[in-house]
């Protein structure tokens, strides 16, 4: 069941806004802490291949977003292709991914502060799963969580401005590292670290390629905010692909810079020490310990940009489900002034405020379960891409992928491979029992929502609202007005005919 209506959102996002939102979502904290591990396992080549895996999935998103620029993204794509049940599974999976990452970032930010100011931790409270929770750590996490929620409630444009500032800082810090390493690094370092250090080149590349796609999750925030984008539809697809290319380039250049300026022994020492290999590489490149802190600040900006994007994505995914009566309609309310999904943001924001109480290790588990949900959604969207090409070949596609069968099959295989990594023991990404417990709990909650909303909303459950353009809305309004005028004329004519008939009968009686 589909309804047509004009979008309730304000179109305020420009091309630059959506580029930094997607890029900022993909560039989190991993580039600071994971570069040494990537170099040891498979080098920059493996990281680049991991990006290529995501690139195919991104192409399917680019076409579908330009064809169906509606809030909810995956929700709309999968509904058109697979119906309400497939849409529910796909969207519920992506919501888990968004919410889990947002909650994790709330814990990651105060943890990073301890690298810059070791005395920051004050007021020991308790220990959860081996992680000590301190009052100062908890206070910063909760205060920033409240601030991030407030920024998102104030409007997507406000969130985009914050995203721009922080993304520029991340880019600037990354460029500083690359330039400095070019002048102070040694080619001999890179020769030993371009591929796997154990001599198993192919195996090393594959090991890194398996892990890195999870660091590129976030480009899919663009279709979530599609109704708020004031950009030509064809450009939206191109910008989505550009964001992935930029993220791949950023990660690859950082890895190359670290491998160029640090020897294998220095990387091993860094990993055994602070674990912040990229920050230590920055200090070496500039011969200044202060510069390592500058890079850590860049990493903190990455945490906030990811957090910001996933708050945005999670709230809009929930809003789209509420609009289709798949979860309580309460979550479909928009702020009367700022046009943001207020109740969905309240819920996601509340979870990010409460998440730090569970400690960092608990959040590591839930974010792994969330990444599994994201990969599931990617696989279903890739299937939807192929299904819609077959069932709706004439659908307008402003950004159209050329060899769609090759791209679609590769996207399904790549995303399916990513899902399998969570299931296959020894892959490096297999879920542990705690993570399965969390994923199972989320599935159970989804089943409850599904049953309750199916009973409560009856035939409305799973209805899809089709957003029409301003021009179409105006034409529809004109059409409705013409119909009303026609009906009015018909009613007036009927009344006049009835009066005339009565008068004629009266005259006939008198005669």
MINUVEX-387393 format. One record per residue (C-alpha): z, x, y; residue in one letter. Coordinates in steps of 0.2 Angstrom, whole numbers, always signed. Example, Ala and Ser with C-alpha at 12.3 -4.5 7.8 and 13.67 -1.06 7.14 Angstrom:
BEGIN
+-------+-------+-------+---+
!    up !  east ! north ! r !
+-------+-------+-------+---+
!   +39 !   +62 !   -22 ! A !
!   +36 !   +68 !    -5 ! S !
+-------+-------+-------+---+
END
This chain:
BEGIN
+-------+-------+-------+---+
!    up !  east ! north ! r !
+-------+-------+-------+---+
!    +0 !    +0 !    +0 ! X !
!    -5 !    +7 !   +17 ! X !
!    -2 !    +2 !   +35 ! X !
!   -11 !    +9 !   +50 ! X !
!    -1 !   +13 !   +66 ! X !
!    -2 !   +25 !   +81 ! X !
!    +9 !   +40 !   +80 ! X !
!   +27 !   +39 !   +87 ! X !
!   +28 !   +57 !   +90 ! X !
!   +23 !   +66 !  +106 ! X !
!    +8 !   +79 !  +105 ! X !
!   +16 !   +94 !  +113 ! X !
!   +12 !  +109 !  +102 ! X !
!    -2 !  +120 !  +107 ! X !
!   -11 !  +133 !   +96 ! X !
!    +1 !  +147 !  +101 ! X !
!   +16 !  +136 !   +97 ! X !
!   +10 !  +132 !   +79 ! X !
!    +5 !  +150 !   +76 ! X !
!   +23 !  +157 !   +80 ! X !
!   +31 !  +143 !   +71 ! X !
!   +22 !  +147 !   +55 ! X !
!   +23 !  +166 !   +57 ! X !
!   +41 !  +165 !   +61 ! X !
!   +45 !  +155 !   +46 ! X !
!   +37 !  +168 !   +35 ! X !
!   +45 !  +183 !   +43 ! X !
!   +63 !  +182 !   +39 ! X !
!   +76 !  +195 !   +34 ! X !
!   +66 !  +202 !   +19 ! X !
!   +56 !  +215 !   +28 ! X !
!   +72 !  +224 !   +33 ! X !
!   +80 !  +224 !   +16 ! X !
!   +66 !  +223 !    +3 ! X !
!   +54 !  +236 !    +9 ! X !
!   +62 !  +250 !    -2 ! X !
!   +62 !  +240 !   -17 ! X !
!   +44 !  +235 !   -15 ! X !
!   +39 !  +253 !   -12 ! X !
!   +48 !  +258 !   -28 ! X !
!   +40 !  +245 !   -39 ! X !
!   +22 !  +244 !   -33 ! X !
!   +20 !  +249 !   -15 ! X !
!   +10 !  +241 !    -1 ! X !
!    -4 !  +236 !   -12 ! X !
!    +7 !  +225 !   -23 ! X !
!   +14 !  +216 !    -7 ! X !
!    -4 !  +213 !    -1 ! X !
!    -9 !  +206 !   -17 ! X !
!    +6 !  +194 !   -17 ! X !
!    +0 !  +188 !    +0 ! X !
!   -18 !  +185 !    -7 ! X !
!   -10 !  +174 !   -20 ! X !
!    -2 !  +163 !    -6 ! X !
!   -19 !  +164 !    +4 ! X !
!   -28 !  +153 !    -9 ! X !
!   -14 !  +140 !    -8 ! X !
!   -15 !  +141 !   +11 ! X !
!   -34 !  +137 !   +11 ! X !
!   -30 !  +120 !    +2 ! X !
!   -17 !  +116 !   +15 ! X !
!   -29 !  +121 !   +29 ! X !
!   -42 !  +108 !   +23 ! X !
!   -30 !   +94 !   +19 ! X !
!   -20 !   +96 !   +36 ! X !
!   -36 !   +95 !   +46 ! X !
!   -41 !   +80 !   +36 ! X !
!   -24 !   +71 !   +36 ! X !
!   -15 !   +77 !   +52 ! X !
!    +1 !   +67 !   +48 ! X !
!   +20 !   +71 !   +49 ! X !
!   +25 !   +75 !   +31 ! X !
!   +11 !   +86 !   +26 ! X !
!   +13 !   +87 !    +7 ! X !
!   +20 !   +69 !    +7 ! X !
!    +3 !   +62 !   +13 ! X !
!    -8 !   +74 !    +3 ! X !
!    +0 !   +70 !   -14 ! X !
!    +1 !   +52 !   -10 ! X !
!   -17 !   +50 !    -7 ! X !
!   -21 !   +60 !   -23 ! X !
!    -7 !   +55 !   -35 ! X !
!    +1 !   +39 !   -28 ! X !
!   +19 !   +36 !   -24 ! X !
!   +28 !   +44 !   -39 ! X !
!   +18 !   +60 !   -37 ! X !
!   +21 !   +60 !   -18 ! X !
!   +40 !   +57 !   -21 ! X !
!   +41 !   +72 !   -33 ! X !
!   +31 !   +84 !   -22 ! X !
!   +40 !   +79 !    -6 ! X !
!   +58 !   +79 !   -13 ! X !
!   +54 !   +97 !   -20 ! X !
!   +48 !  +104 !    -3 ! X !
!   +64 !   +96 !    +5 ! X !
!   +75 !  +106 !    -7 ! X !
!   +66 !  +121 !    -2 ! X !
!   +67 !  +118 !   +17 ! X !
!   +86 !  +113 !   +17 ! X !
!   +91 !  +127 !    +5 ! X !
!   +83 !  +141 !   +16 ! X !
!   +90 !  +133 !   +32 ! X !
!  +108 !  +133 !   +24 ! X !
!  +105 !  +151 !   +18 ! X !
!  +101 !  +157 !   +35 ! X !
!  +117 !  +150 !   +42 ! X !
!  +126 !  +163 !   +30 ! X !
!  +114 !  +177 !   +33 ! X !
!  +115 !  +178 !   +52 ! X !
!  +134 !  +182 !   +53 ! X !
!  +132 !  +194 !   +38 ! X !
!  +119 !  +204 !   +47 ! X !
!  +131 !  +206 !   +62 ! X !
!  +143 !  +216 !   +51 ! X !
!  +129 !  +229 !   +49 ! X !
!  +130 !  +232 !   +68 ! X !
!  +149 !  +229 !   +71 ! X !
!  +158 !  +233 !   +55 ! X !
!  +175 !  +227 !   +63 ! X !
!  +167 !  +210 !   +66 ! X !
!  +175 !  +203 !   +50 ! X !
!  +193 !  +196 !   +55 ! X !
!  +204 !  +183 !   +48 ! X !
!  +202 !  +183 !   +29 ! X !
!  +202 !  +165 !   +22 ! X !
!  +197 !  +165 !    +4 ! X !
!  +184 !  +172 !    -9 ! X !
!  +170 !  +162 !   -17 ! X !
!  +160 !  +169 !   -32 ! X !
!  +165 !  +187 !   -26 ! X !
!  +161 !  +184 !    -8 ! X !
!  +175 !  +186 !    +5 ! X !
!  +175 !  +173 !   +18 ! X !
!  +182 !  +177 !   +35 ! X !
!  +186 !  +166 !   +50 ! X !
!  +176 !  +176 !   +62 ! X !
!  +161 !  +175 !   +50 ! X !
!  +163 !  +157 !   +47 ! X !
!  +165 !  +153 !   +66 ! X !
!  +149 !  +162 !   +71 ! X !
!  +139 !  +153 !   +56 ! X !
!  +145 !  +136 !   +61 ! X !
!  +143 !  +138 !   +80 ! X !
!  +125 !  +145 !   +78 ! X !
!  +121 !  +131 !   +66 ! X !
!  +126 !  +118 !   +78 ! X !
!  +116 !  +126 !   +92 ! X !
!  +100 !  +127 !   +81 ! X !
!  +102 !  +108 !   +77 ! X !
!  +104 !  +104 !   +95 ! X !
!   +88 !  +114 !  +100 ! X !
!   +78 !  +105 !   +87 ! X !
!   +85 !   +88 !   +92 ! X !
!   +80 !   +92 !  +110 ! X !
!   +62 !   +92 !  +105 ! X !
!   +49 !  +102 !   +95 ! X !
!   +43 !  +110 !  +111 ! X !
!   +60 !  +117 !  +115 ! X !
!   +61 !  +124 !   +97 ! X !
!   +44 !  +131 !   +99 ! X !
!   +49 !  +140 !  +115 ! X !
!   +64 !  +148 !  +106 ! X !
!   +52 !  +153 !   +92 ! X !
!   +40 !  +162 !  +104 ! X !
!   +53 !  +172 !  +112 ! X !
!   +61 !  +178 !   +95 ! X !
!   +43 !  +181 !   +87 ! X !
!   +38 !  +192 !  +101 ! X !
!   +54 !  +202 !   +98 ! X !
!   +50 !  +203 !   +79 ! X !
!   +33 !  +209 !   +83 ! X !
!   +38 !  +221 !   +96 ! X !
!   +51 !  +229 !   +84 ! X !
!   +38 !  +230 !   +70 ! X !
!   +25 !  +238 !   +81 ! X !
!   +38 !  +251 !   +87 ! X !
!   +41 !  +256 !   +69 ! X !
!   +23 !  +257 !   +64 ! X !
!   +18 !  +268 !   +80 ! X !
!   +34 !  +279 !   +78 ! X !
!   +31 !  +282 !   +60 ! X !
!   +13 !  +287 !   +63 ! X !
!   +19 !  +301 !   +74 ! X !
!   +34 !  +307 !   +64 ! X !
!   +29 !  +303 !   +46 ! X !
!   +22 !  +314 !   +32 ! X !
!    +6 !  +309 !   +23 ! X !
!   +13 !  +317 !    +7 ! X !
!   +27 !  +304 !    +7 ! X !
!   +15 !  +290 !    +7 ! X !
!    +4 !  +298 !    -7 ! X !
!   +19 !  +297 !   -18 ! X !
!   +23 !  +279 !   -14 ! X !
!    +7 !  +269 !   -12 ! X !
!    +8 !  +264 !   -30 ! X !
!   +22 !  +263 !   -43 ! X !
!   +33 !  +278 !   -44 ! X !
!   +34 !  +277 !   -63 ! X !
!   +16 !  +280 !   -65 ! X !
!   +12 !  +262 !   -71 ! X !
!    +1 !  +257 !   -57 ! X !
!    -5 !  +240 !   -63 ! X !
!   +12 !  +235 !   -69 ! X !
!   +20 !  +240 !   -53 ! X !
!    +8 !  +231 !   -42 ! X !
!   +10 !  +215 !   -53 ! X !
!   +29 !  +217 !   -52 ! X !
!   +28 !  +217 !   -33 ! X !
!   +15 !  +204 !   -32 ! X !
!   +26 !  +192 !   -42 ! X !
!   +40 !  +193 !   -30 ! X !
!   +32 !  +194 !   -13 ! X !
!   +24 !  +176 !   -13 ! X !
!   +42 !  +170 !   -10 ! X !
!   +43 !  +179 !    +6 ! X !
!   +27 !  +170 !   +13 ! X !
!   +34 !  +153 !   +11 ! X !
!   +34 !  +144 !   +27 ! X !
!   +16 !  +142 !   +33 ! X !
!   +17 !  +124 !   +26 ! X !
!   +28 !  +119 !   +41 ! X !
!   +12 !  +117 !   +51 ! X !
!    +7 !  +101 !   +42 ! X !
!   +25 !   +94 !   +43 ! X !
!   +23 !   +94 !   +62 ! X !
!    +4 !   +89 !   +62 ! X !
!    +7 !   +73 !   +72 ! X !
!   +15 !   +84 !   +86 ! X !
!    +0 !   +96 !   +87 ! X !
!   -11 !   +94 !  +102 ! X !
!   -25 !  +105 !   +95 ! X !
!   -43 !  +102 !   +89 ! X !
!   -41 !   +98 !   +70 ! X !
!   -53 !  +111 !   +65 ! X !
!   -43 !  +124 !   +74 ! X !
!   -27 !  +119 !   +65 ! X !
!   -34 !  +124 !   +48 ! X !
!   -39 !  +141 !   +56 ! X !
!   -22 !  +144 !   +64 ! X !
!   -14 !  +140 !   +47 ! X !
!   -24 !  +154 !   +38 ! X !
!   -22 !  +166 !   +53 ! X !
!    -3 !  +164 !   +51 ! X !
!    -4 !  +169 !   +33 ! X !
!   -15 !  +184 !   +37 ! X !
!    -4 !  +190 !   +51 ! X !
!   +12 !  +189 !   +39 ! X !
!    +3 !  +199 !   +26 ! X !
!    -2 !  +212 !   +38 ! X !
!   +15 !  +213 !   +45 ! X !
!   +23 !  +215 !   +28 ! X !
!   +10 !  +228 !   +23 ! X !
!   +11 !  +238 !   +39 ! X !
!   +30 !  +239 !   +38 ! X !
!   +30 !  +245 !   +20 ! X !
!   +17 !  +258 !   +24 ! X !
!   +27 !  +264 !   +39 ! X !
!   +43 !  +265 !   +29 ! X !
!   +34 !  +274 !   +15 ! X !
!   +26 !  +286 !   +28 ! X !
!   +42 !  +291 !   +36 ! X !
!   +54 !  +292 !   +22 ! X !
!   +53 !  +302 !    +6 ! X !
!   +57 !  +294 !   -11 ! X !
!   +74 !  +303 !   -11 ! X !
!   +78 !  +296 !    +6 ! X !
!   +73 !  +279 !    +1 ! X !
!   +84 !  +280 !   -14 ! X !
!   +99 !  +286 !    -4 ! X !
!   +96 !  +272 !    +9 ! X !
!   +96 !  +259 !    -5 ! X !
!  +111 !  +266 !   -13 ! X !
!  +120 !  +266 !    +5 ! X !
!  +117 !  +252 !   +17 ! X !
!  +102 !  +244 !    +8 ! X !
!   +93 !  +242 !   +25 ! X !
!   +79 !  +254 !   +21 ! X !
!   +68 !  +248 !   +35 ! X !
!   +82 !  +251 !   +48 ! X !
!   +85 !  +268 !   +41 ! X !
!   +67 !  +272 !   +43 ! X !
!   +67 !  +266 !   +61 ! X !
!   +82 !  +278 !   +64 ! X !
!   +72 !  +293 !   +56 ! X !
!   +56 !  +289 !   +65 ! X !
!   +65 !  +289 !   +82 ! X !
!   +78 !  +302 !   +77 ! X !
!   +91 !  +290 !   +84 ! X !
!  +104 !  +279 !   +75 ! X !
!  +104 !  +267 !   +89 ! X !
!   +86 !  +262 !   +84 ! X !
!   +91 !  +256 !   +67 ! X !
!  +102 !  +243 !   +76 ! X !
!   +87 !  +238 !   +87 ! X !
!   +77 !  +235 !   +71 ! X !
!   +92 !  +225 !   +64 ! X !
!   +92 !  +214 !   +79 ! X !
!   +73 !  +211 !   +76 ! X !
!   +78 !  +206 !   +58 ! X !
!   +91 !  +194 !   +65 ! X !
!   +77 !  +186 !   +76 ! X !
!   +68 !  +184 !   +59 ! X !
!   +82 !  +174 !   +52 ! X !
!   +83 !  +163 !   +67 ! X !
!   +64 !  +160 !   +67 ! X !
!   +64 !  +155 !   +48 ! X !
!   +80 !  +144 !   +51 ! X !
!   +71 !  +135 !   +66 ! X !
!   +55 !  +132 !   +56 ! X !
!   +64 !  +125 !   +41 ! X !
!   +75 !  +114 !   +51 ! X !
!   +59 !  +107 !   +58 ! X !
!   +50 !  +105 !   +42 ! X !
!   +65 !   +98 !   +32 ! X !
!   +68 !   +85 !   +45 ! X !
!   +50 !   +79 !   +46 ! X !
!   +48 !   +79 !   +27 ! X !
!   +63 !   +67 !   +26 ! X !
!   +57 !   +57 !   +40 ! X !
!   +40 !   +54 !   +31 ! X !
!   +49 !   +49 !   +15 ! X !
!   +60 !   +37 !   +25 ! X !
!   +44 !   +29 !   +33 ! X !
!   +37 !   +26 !   +15 ! X !
!   +54 !   +18 !   +10 ! X !
!   +57 !   +32 !    -3 ! X !
!   +74 !   +36 !    +4 ! X !
!   +85 !   +25 !   +15 ! X !
!   +75 !   +20 !   +31 ! X !
!   +90 !   +26 !   +41 ! X !
!   +82 !   +44 !   +40 ! X !
!   +66 !   +37 !   +49 ! X !
!   +74 !   +35 !   +66 ! X !
!   +67 !   +44 !   +80 ! X !
!   +77 !   +50 !   +96 ! X !
!   +72 !   +38 !  +110 ! X !
!   +69 !   +52 !  +122 ! X !
!   +65 !   +67 !  +113 ! X !
!   +55 !   +59 !   +99 ! X !
!   +63 !   +69 !   +85 ! X !
!   +69 !   +63 !   +68 ! X !
!   +87 !   +62 !   +74 ! X !
!   +96 !   +56 !   +58 ! X !
!   +86 !   +68 !   +47 ! X !
!   +91 !   +82 !   +59 ! X !
!  +109 !   +77 !   +59 ! X !
!  +109 !   +78 !   +40 ! X !
!  +100 !   +94 !   +38 ! X !
!  +111 !  +101 !   +53 ! X !
!  +127 !   +95 !   +45 ! X !
!  +122 !  +104 !   +29 ! X !
!  +119 !  +120 !   +38 ! X !
!  +136 !  +119 !   +47 ! X !
!  +145 !  +116 !   +30 ! X !
!  +135 !  +128 !   +20 ! X !
!  +144 !  +144 !   +25 ! X !
!  +160 !  +137 !   +18 ! X !
!  +153 !  +139 !    +1 ! X !
!  +150 !  +158 !    +4 ! X !
!  +135 !  +168 !    +3 ! X !
!  +133 !  +170 !   -16 ! X !
!  +132 !  +151 !   -18 ! X !
!  +119 !  +150 !    -5 ! X !
!  +108 !  +164 !   -14 ! X !
!  +108 !  +153 !   -29 ! X !
!  +103 !  +137 !   -20 ! X !
!   +89 !  +146 !   -10 ! X !
!   +82 !  +152 !   -26 ! X !
!   +82 !  +134 !   -33 ! X !
!   +74 !  +129 !   -16 ! X !
!   +60 !  +142 !   -18 ! X !
!   +57 !  +135 !   -35 ! X !
!   +55 !  +118 !   -27 ! X !
!   +43 !  +125 !   -14 ! X !
!   +32 !  +133 !   -27 ! X !
!   +32 !  +116 !   -37 ! X !
!   +26 !  +107 !   -21 ! X !
!   +12 !  +121 !   -18 ! X !
!    +6 !  +118 !   -36 ! X !
!    +5 !   +99 !   -33 ! X !
!    -4 !  +101 !   -16 ! X !
!   -17 !  +112 !   -24 ! X !
!   -20 !   +99 !   -38 ! X !
!   -21 !   +86 !   -24 ! X !
!   -34 !   +96 !   -15 ! X !
!   -45 !   +96 !   -31 ! X !
!   -42 !   +77 !   -34 ! X !
!   -46 !   +72 !   -17 ! X !
!   -62 !   +82 !   -17 ! X !
!   -68 !   +72 !   -32 ! X !
!   -61 !   +55 !   -28 ! X !
!   -64 !   +55 !    -9 ! X !
!   -79 !   +67 !    -6 ! X !
!   -84 !   +58 !   +10 ! X !
!   -67 !   +60 !   +18 ! X !
!   -69 !   +68 !   +35 ! X !
!   -63 !   +86 !   +34 ! X !
!   -64 !   +95 !   +51 ! X !
!   -59 !  +112 !   +42 ! X !
!   -69 !  +112 !   +26 ! X !
!   -67 !  +125 !   +12 ! X !
!   -83 !  +131 !    +5 ! X !
!   -82 !  +136 !   -13 ! X !
!   -68 !  +122 !   -16 ! X !
!   -68 !  +123 !   -35 ! X !
!   -65 !  +141 !   -35 ! X !
!   -52 !  +140 !   -21 ! X !
!   -43 !  +125 !   -29 ! X !
!   -42 !  +132 !   -46 ! X !
!   -36 !  +149 !   -40 ! X !
!   -23 !  +140 !   -29 ! X !
!   -17 !  +130 !   -44 ! X !
!   -16 !  +145 !   -55 ! X !
!    -7 !  +156 !   -42 ! X !
!    +5 !  +142 !   -38 ! X !
!    +8 !  +138 !   -56 ! X !
!   +10 !  +156 !   -60 ! X !
!   +24 !  +157 !   -46 ! X !
!   +32 !  +142 !   -54 ! X !
!   +31 !  +150 !   -71 ! X !
!   +40 !  +166 !   -64 ! X !
!   +56 !  +155 !   -62 ! X !
!   +55 !  +149 !   -80 ! X !
!   +50 !  +165 !   -89 ! X !
!   +64 !  +177 !   -93 ! X !
!   +62 !  +195 !   -87 ! X !
!   +49 !  +190 !   -73 ! X !
!   +61 !  +196 !   -60 ! X !
!   +63 !  +178 !   -53 ! X !
!   +70 !  +168 !   -67 ! X !
!   +83 !  +156 !   -62 ! X !
!  +101 !  +159 !   -68 ! X !
!  +111 !  +144 !   -75 ! X !
!  +120 !  +141 !   -58 ! X !
!  +103 !  +139 !   -50 ! X !
!   +97 !  +127 !   -63 ! X !
!  +113 !  +117 !   -61 ! X !
!  +109 !  +116 !   -42 ! X !
!   +91 !  +111 !   -45 ! X !
!   +96 !   +98 !   -58 ! X !
!  +109 !   +91 !   -46 ! X !
!   +95 !   +89 !   -33 ! X !
!   +83 !   +81 !   -46 ! X !
!   +98 !   +69 !   -51 ! X !
!  +100 !   +64 !   -32 ! X !
!   +81 !   +61 !   -31 ! X !
!   +82 !   +49 !   -46 ! X !
!   +96 !   +40 !   -38 ! X !
!   +86 !   +38 !   -22 ! X !
!   +71 !   +33 !   -31 ! X !
!   +79 !   +19 !   -41 ! X !
!   +90 !   +12 !   -27 ! X !
!   +76 !   +12 !   -14 ! X !
!   +64 !    +4 !   -27 ! X !
!   +76 !   -10 !   -30 ! X !
!   +81 !   -12 !   -12 ! X !
!   +64 !   -11 !    -3 ! X !
!   +53 !   -18 !   -18 ! X !
!   +35 !   -19 !   -14 ! X !
!   +38 !    -8 !    +2 ! X !
!   +43 !    +7 !    -9 ! X !
!   +30 !   +20 !    -8 ! X !
!   +19 !   +12 !    +6 ! X !
!   +10 !   +25 !   +16 ! X !
!    +8 !   +23 !   +34 ! X !
!    -9 !   +29 !   +40 ! X !
!    -9 !   +37 !   +57 ! X !
!   -24 !   +33 !   +68 ! X !
!   -30 !   +42 !   +84 ! X !
!   -27 !   +36 !  +102 ! X !
!   -45 !   +31 !  +103 ! X !
!   -44 !   +21 !   +87 ! X !
!   -28 !   +13 !   +92 ! X !
!   -36 !    +8 !  +109 ! X !
!   -51 !    +1 !   +99 ! X !
!   -40 !    -9 !   +88 ! X !
!   -30 !   -16 !  +103 ! X !
!   -47 !   -21 !  +110 ! X !
!   -52 !   -29 !   +94 ! X !
!   -35 !   -38 !   +92 ! X !
!   -37 !   -44 !  +110 ! X !
!   -55 !   -51 !  +107 ! X !
!   -48 !   -59 !   +91 ! X !
!   -34 !   -68 !  +101 ! X !
!   -47 !   -73 !  +114 ! X !
!   -58 !   -80 !  +101 ! X !
!   -44 !   -90 !   +93 ! X !
!   -38 !   -96 !  +110 ! X !
!   -56 !  -103 !  +113 ! X !
!   -57 !  -111 !   +96 ! X !
!   -40 !  -119 !   +98 ! X !
!   -45 !  -126 !  +115 ! X !
!   -62 !  -132 !  +109 ! X !
!   -53 !  -141 !   +94 ! X !
!   -41 !  -149 !  +106 ! X !
!   -55 !  -155 !  +118 ! X !
!   -65 !  -162 !  +103 ! X !
!   -49 !  -171 !   +97 ! X !
!   -46 !  -178 !  +114 ! X !
!   -64 !  -183 !  +115 ! X !
!   -64 !  -192 !   +98 ! X !
!   -48 !  -202 !  +103 ! X !
!   -56 !  -207 !  +119 ! X !
!   -72 !  -213 !  +111 ! X !
!   -61 !  -223 !   +98 ! X !
!   -52 !  -231 !  +113 ! X !
!   -68 !  -235 !  +122 ! X !
!   -76 !  -243 !  +106 ! X !
!   -60 !  -254 !  +103 ! X !
!   -61 !  -261 !  +121 ! X !
!   -80 !  -265 !  +119 ! X !
+-------+-------+-------+---+
END
